[in-house]
Amino acid sequence: MRTILAGSVPNLVQWFNLYVFATFAPYFRGEFFGTTDAASLAAVYAVFALTFLARPIGSWLFGRYADRAGRQRALMFAVLLMSACSLALAITPGRDHIGGWAVVILIVVSLVQGIATGGEYAAATVYLTESASAGRRGFFSSFQAVTIVAGQVLGQGLLLIVLEIGQREAASTWGWRLAFALAGLSAVGAVWAARRQPEAPVRRSEKAGSMRLLLRQNARSLVWVIAMTAGGTAAFYTYTVTVPTVTRETFFAADGRGERSAALIVLVGLVVLMLLQPLAGALSDRIGRKPLLVFSALAGILFSGWFLHLVRTSSDVLAVGAAYLVAMVVITGYLAVNGVAKAEAFPPEVRALGVGLGYAIANSLFGGTSPAVYHAATAASDPGAFTLYLSILLAVTLVAALLMRSRADAGGIRPSRERRG
């Protein structure tokens, strides 16, 4: 439990900070862009996408550091950097006070947060995987997914509280600043959880963190990680960032007080998603990672178009709520096991670097950009184009999952049942 806490609490703090931005973006856009129209919504999510464009830099910097100095040190530095950025946004004056400099600050902070996130993901994934007891890597590493979703649960829960207190006006004035302040201060919990937990015992070498070693001897694994992540991350951010925003806007248009019902639907769905992760992780220890990855990609292709149409056109609480729960089951197959599958693909000398860089490249291209791509397609009155785009990415992930090699990695992680077979 100490190991899980040491690896997952900092991860929770990191993603809580990130998803406060994503959750409250529709409400603070007026402070930075001066308007609240469709163009400003696309603009604020374009800034959110910048955090993903900066992730490869963070994965390279922190990945090298994690492979050389330790996973936990890299994890803590990344979390503290992210939290400092949230505190900065909490006190940044709006456009009415400092003009265009408000947008400049928002962009700079987003880039730094992207660097922090790119470094943190790999450190947390590898730490939990390497610390796992034999035959339980899927279960241990699934707690990273638990805390990714828990960060969203905290963000959505905080938004629901603000909306209950003062509706949309409160969220657009003081609510988003309070959210960023709480997210920044949460770093104290991460420091407490990780301060006395030792590093996982892994082999070190003078080649640790070597980009040359990664590209020369592990290029195939790197490409596989990028391909597998492409559709999975696009679907994840579509279901957990884009859909909640669209649902709130649809419900608000139908009923001025309806966005609270939408926020509650999303909150319940995310709690279910969070609880599913360790179950799916433990299942993968028994049947392997591949079946879950294949299920998630194939189900996503079949389900996403209908789901996006529903949340865009319906304000029926039961119908949208049931569909959102199905979406959480669909994405679980990817979310719960993608981290351990990536870690198992690399030797320890470049494990953090390989996991982080492959993940960051795919996220910068397809994950973080998906909300902006969706809103741009909607603004152009062509939402079907986004459905096609998402389906193509999921097809890439499906092919990667089907081609997943069953080989014991060279890094000293004991082979799972799937790899032994």
N, C-alpha and C positions, 0 to 999 in steps of 0.2 A: 504493500500500500504506500509506503514511503517513496518507493521508486516511481510508482504511478503518479503520485502527487507532485513529485519533483519535476517530472517531465510534462505533466498535463496542466498544472496550475499556471505556470508561465505562458503556456499555449493559450489557455483560457483568457488571460489578461490581454495577450496580443490580439486575439480575434475579437474580443469585446471592443477594443480600441478601434479596430478596422471597421466593424459593423455598426458602431455608433455613427461613423461617417455615412455608410451606405443607408442606414435606416432613417437618419434625420436629414439626409440630403434634400429631399423635396421641401423641407421646412426652412432650412437655412439658406437656400439658394437666393432668396430675395435680399438677404443681407450682403451677399457678395456680388450678385449680378444685377441687382436693382429691379428685376421683374420676376414674375412667377408664371410665365407662359410656358408653352411646350418647348420653345427654343432654350429657355433657361434650364429646364429639366434635363434636356439632352446635354447641355453644357456642363452641368454639375456632375453628371455621370461620366462625361468625357474626362473631367478632372479626376474622378475616382479611378478611371482607367489608367491614369498616369502612375498610380501606385503599382500597377502591374507591369508597366513598361520599365519601371526602375528595379523590379525584382531580380532580373538576371545579375545586376551589379551587386545587389546584396547577397545573392546566393554564391557568387564568386568570392566576395570579400569574407563573408562569415563562414562559407563552406571550407575555404582554405584554413581559416582560423580554427574551426571546429575539428578538422582532421589532424591539426598539429597541436593545438593547445587543449582541446577537450570540448565535448559537446555542450556541457553544462555552462561553461564560461561564455561560449558564443550565444547560447540561449538567453542568458541573463543580460548581456550587453544589448542584444536585439530588442528585448522587451523594454528595457529602460529607455532606449532611443525612441521607440514607438510611443511610450507613455508621455515623454517630454513633448512630443509633437501634439498630442491631444490637449495637453495643458496650454500649449501655445495657441491653438485654435479657440480654446474656451475664452481667452482674453483678447482675441484679435478684434479691433474695431471694425464696424461694418463699412459698406461703401459710402454711406452718407457722411462719414467722418473722415475717411482717408482716401476716398475715391478709388481709382483703379488699383492702388496698392493692396487693397483687400484681396483681390483676385490673385495678385502676385504672391502674397503670403500663402493663400490657399494652395496654389500650385506648388510652391517650394515645400511646404509641409507635406503635401501628398507624395512628392518624390522621395522625401526622406523616409516617410512611413513605408513606401514601397521597398526601399533598401532594407529597412528593418524586418519587414515581413519575409522578404526573400531569404534572409539569413536565418530567421527563426524557424521556418517550416522544416528545413532539413535537420537542424539541430534537434528539434523535438522528435521528429520521426525516427532518426537514427538512435537517439538516446533511449527511447522506449523499446525499440526493436532489439538493440544490443543488450538491454537490461532484462529482457524477458527470460523466464525459465523455459527449459526445453519443452517444445511442443505447444507453447502458448504465445508465440510471437504475434499471431493474429489478434488474440484477445488483448494483450498488452498494448499493441500499437493502436487498437481501435479507440483507446481513450484519448488519443490525439483528435480523432474525429468527434468524440463526445464533446471535447472542450471547444472545438471549432463551432459546433452547433450551439453549445452552451453560451458562447459569446453572442450569437444571434438571439438566443432566448433572452439574455439580459438586455440586449438592445431593444428588442420588440417589447419586452415587459416594461422597460423604462418608458418607451413611447406610449404604451397603453395607459400607464399611470398619468403621464403628462396630459394626454387627451381626456382622461376622466376628470382631471382637475380643472383644466382650462381650455379644452378643445384645441382646434388648429391654431388659434391665435397664440396660445401659450407655447405650443411647440415651436412656433416661428419666431418667438421673441426670446424668452429666457430658457425654454425647455432644452434646446439643442446645446446651449452653453453649459447647462448643468450636466448634461449627458457627457460632453467632452471632459469636463472637470472630474467627474466620477471615474471615467475610463482612465484618465491619466493617473489619478491617485491609487488606482487598483494595483499599480506596480508594486506597492508595499507588500501585498499578498504573495506575489510571485517571488520576491526576494526571501520572504519568510519560508516558503515551501521548499526552495532549492538551496538554501544557505548551507546546510550541513549534510546533504546527500552526496555520497562519493560518485565519481565517474564510473561508468561501466568499464570492466576490464577488457580492453581491446588492444591488439598489437599496433605498435607504432613503427614507422620507418622514416628514413630520410626523404622518401618519395611521397610522404603523406601530403595530401592537398595539391598534388602536381597536376596542372592542366595538361601537360604533355602526356602523362600516364593515362589520364582520363580519355583523351582523344585518340591515342595510339592503340590502347589495349581494351578500351571499354566504349568505343564509339557506338557499337551496335546496341548496347544496353542504353546509352544515352538517347539514341533515336527512338528506341522502343518506349522509353519513359515519356518522351514528348508526344508520340502518337497515342499512347494509352491515355495520357492526361487531357489531350485536346478536347474530345467530346465530353468526357466526364466533368471537366471543370466548367465547360460552357453550360452544360445542363445544370450543374450545381448552382452556379450564379444566376441562371435563368429562374430556377425554382425558388431560390432563397433570397434573391435581391430584386430581380425584375418583377416576378409575379406578385410578391407582397405590395410593391409600389402600385402596380396596375390594379390589383384588387382594391386597395384603399381608394384610388382615384375613381374606380367604377362604382363602388359603394357610396362614395361621397357625392358623385353626380346624381345617383338615384335618390339619396337621402342625405341631407346635410350633416346628420349625426351618424351616418352609416359606417364611416371609416373606423370607428371604434369596434364595430362588429368584425370588420375585415382584419383589424389588428389582432383581435382575439382568435380568429380562425388561424392566422399565421402562427401565433404564439403556441396554440395547441398542437399544430402540425410540427413545429420545431421541437417541442418537448418529446413528441412521439419519435421523431427522427433521432434525437439524442439518445433515447432509451434503446433504440434498435441497434445502435452501433456495437456495443460489446457482445450482443447476441450474434450479430453477423460475423464479428471478429472471431468469436469462439467457433462458429460453424466453419469458417475458413480453415481453422486448424484441423478440422476433421475431414473436409472434402476438398480442400485446396482453394486457392485464390481465383483460379480461372472461371469456375462455374458462376461465381457471383459477379465477376466483371462482365462476362458474356451476357448474363441476365439483365444487368443494369443498362448496358448499351442497346441491346435489342428492344427491351421494353421502352426505353427512352425514345427510340425511333418511332415506335408504334403509338406512343401515348402523347408526345409533346404537342403536336399540332392541335389535336382536339382540346387539350388542357389549356393552351394559350388562348384559343378562341373562346372557351368558356369564361375564363376570368376577365376577358376583355368585354364581354357582352352581357354577363349575368350578375345579378346582385342577390341571387337566391342563396341564403346562408347555408342550407343543408347541402345543396348541390356543390357549391364551391368548396365547402368544408370537406365533404367526402372525397372530392377530386384531389384536394391538397394532401389528404392522408395517403392516397394512392401514390401521389408524386413522391412523398417521403419514402415509401417502400421502394420505389423505382431507383431513387438515387442512393439508397443505402448500399446496394450491391457494389457500387463504385467507392463510395466515401469510406466505408469501414475497412477496406482492404487495400486501397491503392497505395497507401504509405508503406506498408510492410512489403508489398510486391515490388515497389521501387527499391527499398533497402536491400532486399534479397538479390537484386540484380548486380550489385557492385561489391568489390572487395573493400575492406575497411580503410585502406589507404586513401581512397577517393570516394568513400561512401557518402559522406555529407555533401561533398562537392557535386558528385554525380546526381544524387537525389535532388538537391536544391536547384542546380542549374537546369536540369531537364524539366522539373516542375515549373520553375520561374519562366522559362522560355514559352512553354505551352500556355501558362496563365497570362503572360503579357500579351500574347497574340490572340487568345481565344476566350479566356475566362473573364478577366476584368473588363474586357471590351464588350462583352455580350450585352450588358444593360444599355450601353451607349448605342450599339448596333441596333438593338430592338427599338429604342426610342427614335432613332433616326429613321428606321423603316416605317414606324408608325406615323411619324411626322410627314413622311412622303406618301402616306395612305397605301402602303404596301406591306402590311404585317406578314403576309404569306412568304415574303422573301426571307424574313428571319427564320421562319419555320424550316424552310429549305436549307438555309445556312446551318442551323442547329442539327438537322438530320444528317447532313454530310459529315459534320464533325463527329457525330455519334457513330457513324459508319466507320470512320477511321479508327475510333476506339474499339469498335467491335472486331475489326480485322486484327488489331494489335492484341486483343485479348485471345482471339482464336489462335494466333501464332505464338502465344506465350510459351516460352521454352521451359521444360521441366528439368532444370539442372541445378545441382547444389552450387551456390555461389562460392567463390574462392576466398571469401573473407572470414571464415571461421564461425559463421552463424550456423548452428546445427540445422541440417536440412529438415524441412517439414515433411509430413506424410506424403504430400503431393510430389515433392522433389525426390523423396526416397523411392517412390514408385517409378 
